[in-house]
Amino acid sequence: MTATRSTTGRSSERERLLTRAIEAFEKLARLVDAEAGLILADRLLAMEPTREASYRLKIELLIGCGRRDQAMRTYEVCSNVLKKEFGVAVSPETRALSHAISSPDPRSVHLRSANGGATGQHHGSPSISVAEFVNLTGDGGDDYFAKGLVQDIATALTAVAEYVVLSGPLPRKKNVPGDEPKTPLRARYVLSGSIQRSGDDLRVNVLLVDVSGGHNVWAEKFDGHSENALRFQDRIAQAVVLAVILELQMTNWKVRDKSPPGSSEVRRLVNEALMKYFEMTRDSLLTAIELVEMALAIEPDNARAKRTLSVATTMALAFGALPSRREHVQRALDLAEAAVRAVPDDEIARVIFSFALLTDGRIDEAIIECRHAIGLNPSYPSARGDIAELYALRGQVNEALHEASEAIRLGAHDVIDFWRHHSMAVALFAGGKDRRALEVARKVVRTKPGFVRGALYWAAAAAATGNNEEASRAMHHCLSQLPHLNLGNVCPGFVPRYVKDHHHARFLEMLSRAGLPSA
């Protein structure tokens, strides 16, 4: 593991830091005034000149400033860059902005806030208000502890680019004659809590409420000692932020985690491992494995930890962070199967078991597990996205495309949306729809450049459509990250094998044309 980390660490770290920098700049650009936002948008384009979302941000800001000529020129630059670099047209979202540019009504475009909703609109979007924590025992010293804890939680949540954190009601703007009254921003979620003391013992109760839905999302209590108040404060703030982010992800997926969480320290380690897992770089996946190994050392029978270690191991194999060895595959299978036995109605465990079975080449058994998960929760996007890839590998193209489209709809552009598009690319390639497969594979690579499996389909689809220069460039991208890949170990081994021999043979032929070396 140390050797693998040394060869992948630097590139993974650069990828992670670039992603975080882009997220931070984009969030800030949507919160500051338009002129300052334009400076940040230009910096985003300097970092990633082919990123369509950055062009879209700049166009929105220019329209907001009334600089429509510059907005149209930016749109044309974006269109030309995407056509030259990837051979694709702009997305429907960007195309819609071109109509807004020529619209005489300035209200026809709404600059979107950092959490994905229009500025001033937070309905249904991940915006969070952190309320003051109540001191139930009345000890004046605990007021400072409560305020510090709230500040730590708000600061940590603010660092997560996907959320807008509101620390209190925003002031109303003065009305201009003829204007509609301005409504202050409201958060969809409210995080509140209380502090209790008994001697040197402290208890913190935390509650997350969905205001729009009128129901509790998550609640937990944390116990500690006042002689280590600052350390206790740091631990709670970290645990709360991790839990809130993961619970909101589950809420977005319409999933309730049925697996027992374990002790507070195990919960913290597993949640931290999941956050590293969702970064999905080779380095972050190895870190996730280390964290959840620590959790299992504390509670060897914890089903949630077993489930998490299984999926982190399987995903590390899929990203090339771990070598494709039998012991890794078998351990992922054993852990996932144990988690399913412990909680048979846990759809998350069923999908993770299915993923491990796919890695072992047991596609029919993997489909059974995915179908079971969909039976337990038809709205779970990961189950539908995974079964789409399984159907695609079995050559059931129409079924795969249907499930992939449903998964993309249900997932609402979450952090693993790229995998669902990858499932679609696998299906399209199997169906001989090579141009469409190339378009989707390009999108996968733009979203997750470190996902070499997706880049291999980019290379194969480019070769199949006769785009030889692009195919060569795609293969160079793959080999620059995983130089050991060749026609002898790529499939099966690194990429799951198509069930039908002619699909498998065609995939290898196109990879060979793209420049993948022989064994």
C-alpha positions as CSV (number, residue, x, y, z in Angstrom):
1,M,0.0,0.0,0.0
2,T,2.9,2.4,0.8
3,A,4.4,1.9,-2.7
4,T,1.1,2.4,-4.4
5,R,0.5,5.6,-2.4
6,S,3.9,6.9,-3.3
7,T,3.2,6.6,-7.1
8,T,-0.3,8.0,-6.9
9,G,-0.1,10.5,-4.0
10,R,1.2,13.6,-5.8
11,S,-1.2,13.5,-8.8
12,S,-4.2,12.6,-6.5
13,E,-3.3,15.4,-4.2
14,R,-3.0,17.9,-7.0
15,E,-6.4,16.8,-8.4
16,R,-8.0,17.1,-4.9
17,L,-6.5,20.6,-4.3
18,L,-7.5,21.8,-7.7
19,T,-11.1,20.5,-7.2
20,R,-11.4,22.2,-3.8
21,A,-10.0,25.4,-5.2
22,I,-12.5,25.5,-8.1
23,E,-15.3,24.7,-5.7
24,A,-14.3,27.5,-3.3
25,F,-13.8,30.1,-6.1
26,E,-17.2,29.2,-7.6
27,K,-19.0,29.5,-4.3
28,L,-17.3,32.8,-3.5
29,A,-18.1,34.2,-7.0
30,R,-21.8,33.6,-6.5
31,L,-21.8,35.3,-3.1
32,V,-19.8,38.5,-3.8
33,D,-20.8,41.4,-6.1
34,A,-20.8,40.8,-9.8
35,E,-17.6,42.7,-10.6
36,A,-15.6,40.7,-8.0
37,G,-17.3,37.6,-9.2
38,L,-16.1,38.2,-12.7
39,I,-12.5,38.3,-11.5
40,L,-13.0,35.0,-9.8
41,A,-14.7,33.5,-12.9
42,D,-11.6,34.5,-15.0
43,R,-9.4,32.8,-12.4
44,L,-11.5,29.7,-12.6
45,L,-11.1,29.6,-16.4
46,A,-7.4,30.1,-16.0
47,M,-7.2,27.0,-13.8
48,E,-9.5,24.9,-16.1
49,P,-9.9,26.5,-19.5
50,T,-12.3,23.7,-20.8
51,R,-14.7,23.8,-17.8
52,E,-18.1,24.6,-19.2
53,A,-19.6,25.5,-15.8
54,S,-17.0,28.3,-15.4
55,Y,-18.0,29.8,-18.7
56,R,-21.6,29.6,-17.7
57,L,-20.9,31.4,-14.4
58,K,-19.1,34.2,-16.3
59,I,-22.0,34.5,-18.7
60,E,-24.5,34.8,-15.9
61,L,-22.4,37.5,-14.2
62,L,-22.0,39.5,-17.4
63,I,-25.7,39.4,-18.0
64,G,-26.3,40.5,-14.5
65,C,-24.1,43.5,-15.1
66,G,-25.9,44.3,-18.4
67,R,-22.8,43.5,-20.5
68,R,-24.6,41.4,-23.0
69,D,-22.1,41.8,-25.9
70,Q,-19.3,40.4,-23.6
71,A,-21.7,37.6,-22.5
72,M,-22.3,36.6,-26.1
73,R,-18.6,36.6,-26.9
74,T,-17.9,34.4,-23.8
75,Y,-20.7,32.0,-25.0
76,E,-19.0,31.8,-28.4
77,V,-15.6,31.2,-26.8
78,C,-17.1,28.4,-24.7
79,S,-18.8,26.8,-27.7
80,N,-15.5,26.9,-29.7
81,V,-13.4,25.4,-26.9
82,L,-15.8,22.5,-26.3
83,K,-16.0,21.8,-30.1
84,K,-12.2,21.9,-30.5
85,E,-11.2,20.0,-27.3
86,F,-14.0,17.4,-27.1
87,G,-16.0,17.6,-30.3
88,V,-19.2,18.4,-28.5
89,A,-21.7,21.2,-28.4
90,V,-22.6,23.2,-25.3
91,S,-25.0,21.7,-22.8
92,P,-28.7,22.7,-22.8
93,E,-28.0,24.7,-19.6
94,T,-25.4,26.8,-21.4
95,R,-27.5,27.0,-24.6
96,A,-30.4,28.4,-22.5
97,L,-28.2,31.3,-21.5
98,S,-27.7,32.3,-25.1
99,H,-31.4,33.0,-25.3
100,A,-31.2,35.0,-22.0
101,I,-28.5,37.1,-23.5
102,S,-30.8,38.4,-26.2
103,S,-33.8,38.7,-24.0
104,P,-34.8,42.3,-23.2
105,D,-36.1,41.3,-19.8
106,P,-33.2,41.3,-17.3
107,R,-35.2,39.0,-15.1
108,S,-35.0,36.2,-17.7
109,V,-31.7,35.0,-16.1
110,H,-31.3,34.3,-12.4
111,L,-27.7,34.1,-11.1
112,R,-27.5,30.8,-9.3
113,S,-26.3,30.8,-5.7
114,A,-23.5,28.5,-4.4
115,N,-25.9,25.8,-3.4
116,G,-27.5,25.5,-6.8
117,G,-30.7,27.6,-6.4
118,A,-31.3,31.1,-7.8
119,T,-29.9,33.9,-5.6
120,G,-32.4,34.6,-2.9
121,Q,-34.1,31.3,-3.4
122,H,-33.3,28.4,-1.2
123,H,-36.4,26.2,-1.6
124,G,-35.3,22.6,-1.8
125,S,-31.6,23.4,-1.8
126,P,-28.9,22.5,0.7
127,S,-28.8,25.7,2.7
128,I,-28.3,25.4,6.5
129,S,-28.9,27.8,9.3
130,V,-26.9,27.1,12.5
131,A,-28.9,28.3,15.5
132,E,-27.5,29.2,18.9
133,F,-27.2,26.2,21.2
134,V,-29.2,26.5,24.4
135,N,-27.4,26.3,27.8
136,L,-29.8,24.2,29.8
137,T,-27.9,24.2,33.1
138,G,-27.4,28.0,33.3
139,D,-23.7,27.9,34.1
140,G,-22.3,31.1,32.6
141,G,-19.0,29.5,31.6
142,D,-20.9,27.0,29.4
143,D,-22.3,29.9,27.4
144,Y,-18.8,30.5,25.9
145,F,-18.5,26.7,25.2
146,A,-21.9,26.8,23.4
147,K,-21.0,29.9,21.3
148,G,-17.6,28.4,20.4
149,L,-19.2,25.2,19.3
150,V,-21.7,26.9,17.1
151,Q,-18.9,29.0,15.5
152,D,-16.8,25.9,14.9
153,I,-19.7,24.0,13.3
154,A,-20.7,27.0,11.1
155,T,-17.1,27.6,10.0
156,A,-16.6,23.9,9.1
157,L,-19.9,23.7,7.2
158,T,-19.0,26.9,5.3
159,A,-15.8,25.1,4.0
160,V,-18.0,22.6,2.2
161,A,-18.7,24.1,-1.2
162,E,-22.0,22.3,-1.7
163,Y,-23.8,24.2,1.1
164,V,-24.7,27.8,1.9
165,V,-24.5,28.4,5.7
166,L,-26.7,31.1,7.2
167,S,-25.8,32.2,10.6
168,G,-29.0,34.1,11.3
169,P,-31.8,36.1,9.5
170,L,-30.5,38.4,6.8
171,P,-31.7,42.0,6.9
172,R,-34.4,43.1,4.5
173,K,-33.3,45.5,1.7
174,K,-35.0,48.9,1.5
175,N,-37.8,48.8,-1.0
176,V,-37.5,50.9,-4.1
177,P,-40.8,52.4,-5.3
178,G,-42.5,50.0,-7.7
179,D,-40.4,47.0,-6.5
180,E,-41.9,44.0,-4.8
181,P,-41.0,43.6,-1.1
182,K,-37.7,41.7,-0.7
183,T,-37.9,38.5,1.3
184,P,-34.9,37.6,3.4
185,L,-33.1,34.3,2.6
186,R,-34.4,31.3,4.5
187,A,-32.5,28.1,5.0
188,R,-34.1,24.8,4.2
189,Y,-32.3,23.1,7.1
190,V,-31.9,24.3,10.7
191,L,-29.2,22.9,13.0
192,S,-29.9,23.5,16.7
193,G,-28.7,22.0,20.0
194,S,-28.4,22.2,23.7
195,I,-25.7,22.0,26.4
196,Q,-26.1,20.1,29.7
197,R,-23.7,19.8,32.6
198,S,-23.5,17.4,35.5
199,G,-20.3,18.1,37.5
200,D,-17.4,17.7,35.1
201,D,-19.5,15.8,32.6
202,L,-20.9,17.6,29.5
203,R,-23.6,16.5,27.2
204,V,-24.3,18.1,23.8
205,N,-27.6,17.3,22.0
206,V,-27.8,18.2,18.3
207,L,-30.9,18.2,16.1
208,L,-31.2,18.8,12.3
209,V,-34.6,19.8,11.0
210,D,-35.9,20.0,7.5
211,V,-38.0,23.2,7.7
212,S,-39.6,22.8,4.3
213,G,-40.7,19.3,5.1
214,G,-41.4,19.9,8.8
215,H,-39.6,16.8,10.0
216,N,-36.4,15.8,11.9
217,V,-33.6,14.6,9.7
218,W,-31.0,13.6,12.3
219,A,-30.4,13.9,16.1
220,E,-27.5,12.7,18.2
221,K,-26.0,13.3,21.7
222,F,-22.3,13.6,22.5
223,D,-20.8,13.1,26.0
224,G,-17.4,14.5,27.2
225,H,-15.6,16.2,30.2
226,S,-15.2,19.9,30.9
227,E,-11.4,19.6,31.7
228,N,-10.9,18.8,28.0
229,A,-13.5,21.3,26.8
230,L,-11.6,22.6,23.7
231,R,-10.7,19.0,22.6
232,F,-14.3,18.0,23.2
233,Q,-15.5,21.0,21.2
234,D,-13.3,20.2,18.2
235,R,-14.4,16.5,18.3
236,I,-18.1,17.4,18.4
237,A,-17.8,20.0,15.7
238,Q,-16.1,17.6,13.4
239,A,-18.5,14.8,14.1
240,V,-21.6,17.0,13.6
241,V,-20.3,18.4,10.3
242,L,-19.5,14.9,8.9
243,A,-22.9,13.5,10.1
244,V,-24.9,16.5,8.7
245,I,-23.3,16.2,5.3
246,L,-23.8,12.4,5.1
247,E,-27.4,12.6,6.4
248,L,-28.3,15.3,3.8
249,Q,-26.8,13.0,1.1
250,M,-29.0,10.2,2.4
251,T,-32.0,12.5,2.4
252,N,-31.3,13.5,-1.2
253,W,-31.2,9.8,-2.1
254,K,-34.4,9.1,0.0
255,V,-32.4,6.5,2.0
256,R,-32.5,5.8,5.7
257,D,-29.4,4.0,7.0
258,K,-30.7,0.9,8.8
259,S,-27.3,-0.3,9.9
260,P,-26.5,0.3,13.6
261,P,-23.9,3.1,13.9
262,G,-22.0,1.9,16.9
263,S,-20.1,4.0,19.5
264,S,-19.5,7.7,19.0
265,E,-15.8,7.1,18.1
266,V,-16.7,4.4,15.5
267,R,-19.4,6.7,14.1
268,R,-16.8,9.5,13.7
269,L,-14.3,7.3,12.0
270,V,-16.8,5.7,9.7
271,N,-18.2,9.2,8.7
272,E,-14.8,10.6,8.1
273,A,-14.0,7.5,6.0
274,L,-17.1,8.1,4.0
275,M,-16.2,11.7,3.3
276,K,-12.8,10.6,2.0
277,Y,-14.5,7.9,0.0
278,F,-16.8,10.5,-1.7
279,E,-13.8,12.5,-2.8
280,M,-13.0,9.5,-5.0
281,T,-9.3,10.0,-5.7
282,R,-6.8,7.2,-5.4
283,D,-5.2,8.8,-2.4
284,S,-8.5,9.6,-0.6
285,L,-9.7,6.0,-1.1
286,L,-6.6,4.7,0.6
287,T,-7.2,7.1,3.5
288,A,-10.8,5.9,3.8
289,I,-9.6,2.3,4.1
290,E,-7.2,3.3,6.9
291,L,-9.9,5.2,8.8
292,V,-12.5,2.4,8.7
293,E,-9.8,-0.2,9.6
294,M,-9.4,1.8,12.8
295,A,-13.1,1.7,13.4
296,L,-13.2,-2.1,13.0
297,A,-10.3,-2.4,15.4
298,I,-12.6,-0.8,18.0
299,E,-15.7,-2.7,17.0
300,P,-14.9,-5.8,14.9
301,D,-18.5,-6.7,14.4
302,N,-19.8,-3.3,13.4
303,A,-21.9,-3.9,10.2
304,R,-21.7,-0.3,9.1
305,A,-17.9,-0.3,9.3
306,K,-17.7,-3.6,7.4
307,R,-20.0,-2.2,4.7
308,T,-17.9,0.9,4.4
309,L,-14.6,-1.0,4.3
310,S,-16.0,-3.2,1.6
311,V,-17.1,-0.4,-0.7
312,A,-13.9,1.6,-0.1
313,T,-11.8,-1.4,-1.0
314,T,-13.8,-2.2,-4.1
315,M,-13.7,1.5,-5.3
316,A,-10.0,1.6,-4.6
317,L,-9.7,-1.4,-7.0
318,A,-11.8,0.4,-9.6
319,F,-9.6,3.6,-9.4
320,G,-6.4,1.6,-9.4
321,A,-5.5,2.7,-5.9
322,L,-5.1,-1.0,-4.9
323,P,-3.6,-3.7,-7.2
324,S,-6.1,-6.2,-8.6
325,R,-5.3,-9.1,-6.3
326,R,-7.6,-11.9,-5.2
327,E,-7.2,-11.1,-1.5
328,H,-8.6,-7.6,-1.9
329,V,-11.6,-8.8,-3.9
330,Q,-12.3,-11.7,-1.4
331,R,-12.1,-9.4,1.6
332,A,-14.5,-6.9,0.0
333,L,-16.9,-9.8,-0.7
334,D,-16.7,-11.2,2.8
335,L,-17.2,-7.8,4.5
336,A,-20.2,-6.9,2.3
337,E,-21.8,-10.4,2.8
338,A,-21.4,-10.0,6.5
339,A,-23.1,-6.6,6.5
340,V,-26.0,-8.0,4.5
341,R,-26.4,-10.9,6.9
342,A,-26.4,-8.5,9.9
343,V,-29.1,-6.2,8.4
344,P,-30.9,-8.0,5.5
345,D,-33.2,-5.0,4.7
346,D,-30.3,-2.5,4.3
347,E,-30.4,-1.5,0.7
348,I,-27.0,0.2,1.0
349,A,-25.4,-3.0,2.1
350,R,-27.1,-4.9,-0.8
351,V,-25.7,-2.4,-3.4
352,I,-22.3,-2.6,-1.8
353,F,-22.4,-6.5,-2.0
354,S,-23.5,-6.2,-5.6
355,F,-20.5,-4.0,-6.3
356,A,-18.2,-6.5,-4.8
357,L,-19.8,-9.3,-6.8
358,L,-19.3,-7.3,-10.0
359,T,-15.6,-6.9,-9.2
360,D,-15.4,-10.7,-8.9
361,G,-17.1,-11.1,-12.3
362,R,-20.3,-12.6,-10.8
363,I,-22.7,-10.4,-12.8
364,D,-25.9,-12.5,-12.5
365,E,-25.5,-12.6,-8.7
366,A,-24.8,-8.9,-8.6
367,I,-28.0,-8.2,-10.5
368,I,-30.0,-10.2,-8.0
369,E,-28.6,-8.1,-5.1
370,C,-29.3,-4.8,-7.0
371,R,-32.9,-5.9,-7.7
372,H,-33.3,-6.7,-4.0
373,A,-32.1,-3.2,-3.2
374,I,-34.5,-1.6,-5.7
375,G,-37.3,-3.7,-4.2
376,L,-36.4,-2.3,-0.8
377,N,-36.2,1.3,-2.0
378,P,-37.2,2.1,-5.7
379,S,-35.9,5.7,-5.2
380,Y,-32.3,4.7,-4.4
381,P,-30.2,6.1,-7.4
382,S,-27.1,4.0,-6.6
383,A,-29.0,0.8,-7.0
384,R,-30.4,1.8,-10.4
385,G,-27.1,3.2,-11.6
386,D,-25.3,0.0,-10.6
387,I,-27.8,-2.3,-12.2
388,A,-27.6,-0.2,-15.3
389,E,-23.9,-1.1,-15.6
390,L,-24.6,-4.8,-14.9
391,Y,-27.3,-4.9,-17.6
392,A,-24.9,-3.1,-20.0
393,L,-22.2,-5.7,-19.4
394,R,-24.7,-8.4,-20.1
395,G,-25.7,-6.8,-23.4
396,Q,-29.2,-5.7,-22.3
397,V,-28.8,-2.2,-23.8
398,N,-32.3,-0.8,-23.6
399,E,-32.8,-2.0,-19.9
400,A,-29.4,-0.5,-19.0
401,L,-30.2,2.9,-20.7
402,H,-33.5,3.1,-18.9
403,E,-32.0,2.4,-15.5
404,A,-29.1,4.8,-16.0
405,S,-31.5,7.6,-17.0
406,E,-33.6,6.9,-13.9
407,A,-30.5,6.9,-11.7
408,I,-29.4,10.2,-13.1
409,R,-32.9,11.7,-12.5
410,L,-33.0,10.4,-8.9
411,G,-29.4,11.3,-8.1
412,A,-29.9,15.0,-8.8
413,H,-26.2,15.7,-9.8
414,D,-24.7,14.3,-6.6
415,V,-21.0,13.4,-6.1
416,I,-21.3,10.0,-7.9
417,D,-23.4,11.1,-10.8
418,F,-20.3,10.5,-13.0
419,W,-20.6,6.7,-12.4
420,R,-24.2,6.7,-13.6
421,H,-23.2,8.4,-16.8
422,H,-20.4,5.8,-17.1
423,S,-23.0,3.0,-16.9
424,M,-24.7,4.8,-19.8
425,A,-21.5,4.9,-21.8
426,V,-20.9,1.2,-21.2
427,A,-24.4,0.4,-22.5
428,L,-24.1,2.7,-25.6
429,F,-20.8,1.1,-26.6
430,A,-22.3,-2.4,-26.3
431,G,-25.2,-1.3,-28.5
432,G,-22.9,0.1,-31.2
433,K,-24.1,3.7,-30.5
434,D,-20.5,4.9,-30.6
435,R,-21.0,8.6,-31.2
436,R,-23.4,8.9,-28.3
437,A,-21.1,6.7,-26.2
438,L,-18.3,9.1,-27.0
439,E,-20.3,12.1,-25.9
440,V,-21.2,10.5,-22.6
441,A,-17.7,9.2,-22.0
442,R,-16.3,12.7,-22.5
443,K,-18.7,14.0,-19.9
444,V,-17.5,11.4,-17.4
445,V,-13.9,12.3,-17.9
446,R,-14.6,16.0,-17.7
447,T,-16.3,15.4,-14.4
448,K,-13.9,12.9,-12.9
449,P,-10.5,12.9,-14.7
450,G,-9.0,10.4,-12.3
451,F,-11.6,7.7,-13.1
452,V,-9.5,5.7,-15.6
453,R,-12.3,3.2,-16.3
454,G,-14.3,6.0,-17.7
455,A,-11.4,7.3,-19.7
456,L,-10.9,3.9,-21.3
457,Y,-14.4,4.0,-22.7
458,W,-13.6,7.5,-24.0
459,A,-10.6,6.0,-25.8
460,A,-12.6,3.0,-27.2
461,A,-15.5,5.1,-28.3
462,A,-13.2,7.7,-30.0
463,A,-11.4,4.9,-31.9
464,A,-14.8,3.3,-32.9
465,T,-15.9,6.6,-34.4
466,G,-12.6,7.1,-36.3
467,N,-11.5,10.0,-34.1
468,N,-7.9,8.7,-34.0
469,E,-6.2,11.7,-32.6
470,E,-8.7,12.0,-29.8
471,A,-8.5,8.2,-29.1
472,S,-4.7,8.6,-28.8
473,R,-5.0,11.5,-26.5
474,A,-7.5,9.6,-24.4
475,M,-5.2,6.6,-24.1
476,H,-2.3,8.9,-23.2
477,H,-4.5,10.2,-20.4
478,C,-5.1,6.7,-19.1
479,L,-1.5,5.5,-19.3
480,S,-0.2,8.7,-17.6
481,Q,-2.2,7.6,-14.5
482,L,-1.9,3.8,-14.7
483,P,1.2,3.0,-16.8
484,H,1.0,-0.7,-16.1
485,L,-2.3,-1.2,-18.1
486,N,-2.1,-3.3,-21.2
487,L,-4.3,-5.5,-23.4
488,G,-3.5,-8.5,-21.2
489,N,-4.6,-7.0,-17.8
490,V,-7.1,-4.4,-18.6
491,C,-10.2,-6.5,-19.0
492,P,-10.9,-8.6,-17.0
493,G,-8.7,-7.3,-14.3
494,F,-9.1,-3.6,-14.2
495,V,-12.4,-3.1,-16.1
496,P,-15.3,-5.6,-15.8
497,R,-15.6,-7.9,-18.8
498,Y,-18.6,-7.8,-21.1
499,V,-20.5,-11.1,-20.9
500,K,-20.8,-11.6,-24.7
501,D,-17.5,-12.4,-26.4
502,H,-18.1,-10.1,-29.4
503,H,-18.7,-7.1,-27.1
504,H,-15.5,-8.0,-25.2
505,A,-13.4,-8.5,-28.4
506,R,-14.6,-5.2,-29.9
507,F,-13.8,-3.3,-26.7
508,L,-10.2,-4.7,-26.7
509,E,-9.9,-4.0,-30.4
510,M,-10.8,-0.4,-30.0
511,L,-8.4,0.0,-27.1
512,S,-5.7,-1.4,-29.2
513,R,-6.4,1.0,-32.0
514,A,-6.3,3.8,-29.4
515,G,-2.8,2.8,-28.4
516,L,-3.1,0.4,-25.4
517,P,0.0,-1.7,-25.6
518,S,-0.1,-5.5,-25.8
519,A,0.6,-7.7,-22.9
